[in-house]
Amino acid sequence: MAITWVSAGIYRVQPDEQGVVLRFGKWADTTGPGLHYHLPYPIESVMLPKVTQANLLQLGNGRKSGAKETDDPHIARC
């Protein structure tokens, strides 16, 4: 049982990821690609966010013209 609990702390970080180690829910370490070890749950946990992936957020309605969005004269246009 103890061997299973200890081996649960082994994790692999892929080349397009970073390992974010959380100790009791707070940031403790950031690891690069490769095989790593962290203290098993509930002491530590690992998040593996993709760091080379482009996340795009389009704001507005997508119009590229300089169309006026409002008739309010007190709002300045750039």
Summary of the structure (lengths in Angstrom):
residues: 78
radius of gyration: 22.7
end to end distance: 65.0
largest distance: 71.8
contacts: 123
relative contact order: 0.21
helix: 8%
strand: 32%
